[in-house]
Amino acid sequence: MFPKKGQIWTYRERARTLAFFWGLSFICMLIAGIYFVFTQSNWILVILALLGLGSVAMFFFSSEREHRDEP
């Protein structure tokens, strides 16, 4: 996932890495939100996690499309 030492990251690789780490954090937030839904009937964390996952997906797919022809 990470480039070798001395290589330059392309915009596409940077976007994939950022989307991966942001996606992991929002998935953890979603798991915590599901726990709070069942214990305290609190839906705000689930809603925020789903919005965050949607924005990460839009970021990932837009960067894949924009930087399609780079080396």
C-alpha positions as CSV (number, residue, x, y, z in Angstrom):
1,M,0.0,0.0,0.0
2,F,2.9,2.4,0.8
3,P,5.4,3.2,-2.0
4,K,9.0,2.1,-1.6
5,K,11.6,4.5,-0.3
6,G,12.5,7.1,-2.8
7,Q,9.4,6.7,-4.9
8,I,6.9,9.6,-5.4
9,W,3.3,9.1,-4.4
10,T,0.7,9.8,-7.1
11,Y,-2.5,11.6,-6.3
12,R,-4.3,8.4,-6.8
13,E,-2.2,6.5,-4.2
14,R,-2.6,9.3,-1.7
15,A,-6.3,9.3,-2.1
16,R,-6.5,5.6,-1.7
17,T,-4.5,5.7,1.5
18,L,-6.5,8.5,2.9
19,A,-9.8,6.8,2.0
20,F,-8.6,3.6,3.6
21,F,-7.6,5.2,7.0
22,W,-10.7,7.5,7.0
23,G,-12.9,4.5,6.2
24,L,-11.4,2.5,9.0
25,S,-12.1,5.3,11.5
26,F,-15.7,5.6,10.3
27,I,-16.2,1.9,10.5
28,C,-15.0,1.9,14.1
29,M,-17.4,4.8,14.8
30,L,-20.2,2.8,13.2
31,I,-19.5,-0.2,15.5
32,A,-19.5,2.1,18.5
33,G,-22.7,3.7,17.3
34,I,-24.4,0.4,16.9
35,Y,-23.4,-0.4,20.5
36,F,-24.9,2.9,21.7
37,V,-28.1,2.3,19.7
38,F,-28.7,-1.0,21.6
39,T,-27.7,0.2,25.0
40,Q,-28.8,3.9,25.2
41,S,-31.1,4.2,22.1
42,N,-28.8,7.0,20.8
43,W,-28.7,7.2,17.0
44,I,-26.5,10.2,16.4
45,L,-23.2,8.3,16.1
46,V,-24.6,5.9,13.6
47,I,-26.0,8.7,11.4
48,L,-22.6,10.6,11.6
49,A,-20.7,7.4,10.7
50,L,-22.9,6.6,7.7
51,L,-22.5,10.2,6.5
52,G,-18.8,9.9,6.9
53,L,-18.6,6.6,5.0
54,G,-20.6,8.2,2.2
55,S,-18.3,11.1,2.0
56,V,-15.2,8.9,2.0
57,A,-16.7,6.8,-0.8
58,M,-17.4,9.9,-2.8
59,F,-13.9,11.2,-2.2
60,F,-12.4,7.8,-3.3
61,F,-14.4,7.5,-6.5
62,S,-13.9,11.1,-7.5
63,S,-10.2,10.9,-7.1
64,E,-10.1,7.6,-9.0
65,R,-11.9,9.2,-11.9
66,E,-9.9,12.5,-11.9
67,H,-6.5,10.9,-11.8
68,R,-7.2,8.0,-14.2
69,D,-4.4,8.8,-16.7
70,E,-1.5,9.6,-14.5
71,P,1.5,7.3,-14.6
